[in-house]
């Protein structure tokens, strides 16, 4: 009877550990989304300001006339365009970050729904268990069981934290693989461009660059999420520059295919390096999870042995 009851409690404890981890994460995300939305509004204001600066130079005005007379209008216009594009890239990147955070919040809420009553189930099962142990056990065994329960609960929470970090890492790894695929394709079309491509090959190359650009925006947000999860399980995070390849390529002379190809290859090398780092961390998390599973299994066997001796 006690062993069967303990098996039910173990199942509920798994749910409780998940619920605790998810609730803490949800609270952190709610605080973070408020900060990020405020920052997004500020970036939106900055982007609009930069766009107005571009408009001013493109329209006939006193400043425009003076710039023309001084023969520096094109230089000024390019500078304003660069500043506007950089502001827009930051805005788009942060928009992606906010969107992903909101999706994560909704995902956590959905995962918490089936766990909402697990603490009630645990309380009732625990009450029954305490009554049985009072009738059947001595103080030493009671204390030992309680000690093992605390240790198992702690190990379960750690395991759930590692699982959340692994989940975030695998999401990041998928996006990194997408970027790698796009950049590989862009590099291949770039080589074709250099040796004698045409307008179609150039269009396909830039389309692949745009795909990689989209992946980079997601990667930046996913790295932030992954690092937060790694911090929760006391693991070192990763860093990667959030700068994009499209910004540099956009202002390249259309004839400098070698320059574009160099930037594509540099970005590809960075992505391959990042992929290796993420895979290494995920492998480490998997090994930690295996160690914890073995530890939990050993402690549960010890727990069951004590119960068998009581009975």
C-alpha angles and dihedrals in degrees: 000000000000093000093050090048090050091052089056091048091052090055092050090046090058088054092046092052090050091047093051093049093046094047092052090048092049091054091050092049092050090055092044095048090056091053092046094048090052090050090048090055090051091049090050090054091048092049092051090050092052090048091053089052089056091048091052092057093045093054126072108260141134091270089047091050094048091049091051092049090051089049093232101104094107091049091050093045092051090049092051091046091052092049092048093048092049090049090050092048090052090047093049091046092051091045088056090049093052092046092052091047091053091049090050091051092052090046092052091048090052091049091050095054097079089044098053096103100036094102089057091051091048093051092052095046091047091052091055091047094051090052092052094047091049089056097042111027141067127229095263093054092043091053093045092050091049091050092050091048092056092048093048092048090052092048091048091053090049091049092050090050090052091048090053090050091048091050091052091046093053091050089052092046092054091053092046089052089051090052091047091052092049093047093047089054092045089050092051093049089045091057089049088050092053096050094049114304128160139224092284094054090048091051092050091048092053091044088057090047089054090051090052089047090056090049091050091057090053092043092056091055094042091052089055091051093045092050091051090053092046090051090055090059094040095251125141114255131222134245133211130167112258091212115122135224097223093067093059095040094048091068097040117115106258090236096057095088091150090058092050091047091052092053092047091051092046090052090047091053090050091051093048089050091049091048091054091050093050093047090050093051092046091051089051091050091049090052091048090051091050091051091050092048090054091047093049091047092051092049092047090051089051089048092051091048090057090049091050090052091050091052 
